[in-house]
Amino acid sequence: MIAAQGERRPAPPPPEWLIEHGIGTGRLPARVHTGQCWDTRTRCKPATTDQARRALAEGVSGCPHCRPDTTLGILD
């Protein structure tokens, strides 16, 4: 069966977590965001829950707007 022209697939859901990387050589992780954060940039990559937790535990900052550390239950 041939799909009708103009038929579109639904957009995939946004990732649950994002890790924003810095600028320059090495592009180290700079900030962790929830997938719904409005303050993300083009340098973000999708991450799993474990990757987001690990990044926060290793000292990567959590976004001050979406507070992924609070959502994940990681307290200072």
C-alpha positions in Angstrom: 0.0 0.0 0.0 1.3 3.4 -0.9 1.0 6.2 1.6 -0.9 9.3 0.5 1.2 12.3 -0.4 1.6 14.8 2.4 1.0 12.2 5.1 3.2 12.9 8.0 4.4 10.8 10.8 3.9 12.1 14.3 7.0 13.9 15.7 9.0 11.8 18.1 8.6 12.7 21.8 11.3 15.0 23.2 14.1 13.3 25.1 13.6 13.0 28.8 17.0 14.5 29.6 19.5 16.7 27.7 23.2 17.3 28.3 24.5 20.7 26.9 28.1 20.7 25.8 30.5 23.6 25.9 32.2 25.3 23.0 35.6 24.5 21.7 38.0 21.6 21.7 36.7 18.6 23.6 33.2 20.0 24.1 32.9 18.9 27.7 29.4 18.7 29.3 28.4 22.1 30.7 24.9 21.7 31.9 22.1 19.1 32.4 18.5 19.9 31.4 15.2 18.2 31.5 13.8 17.4 28.1 11.1 20.1 28.5 13.5 23.0 29.4 13.0 26.2 27.5 16.6 27.3 28.1 18.3 24.6 25.9 20.7 25.4 23.1 21.8 23.7 19.9 24.7 22.1 21.8 22.4 19.7 23.6 22.3 16.0 23.1 19.7 13.5 24.4 20.7 11.6 27.5 19.3 8.7 29.5 18.3 9.1 33.1 21.5 7.3 34.2 23.7 9.6 32.0 22.0 12.7 33.5 22.5 11.4 37.1 26.1 10.5 36.4 26.8 13.9 34.9 25.3 15.7 37.9 27.2 13.5 40.3 30.5 14.2 38.5 30.0 18.0 38.9 28.2 19.1 35.8 25.9 21.9 36.6 22.1 21.5 36.5 20.1 24.1 34.7 18.8 26.8 37.2 15.5 27.0 35.3 14.4 23.4 35.0 16.3 22.0 38.0 17.1 18.5 36.8 18.9 17.8 40.1 15.6 18.3 42.0 13.6 16.2 39.5 16.1 13.4 39.8 16.2 13.6 43.6 19.9 14.6 43.8 20.4 17.1 46.6 23.6 19.0 47.4 
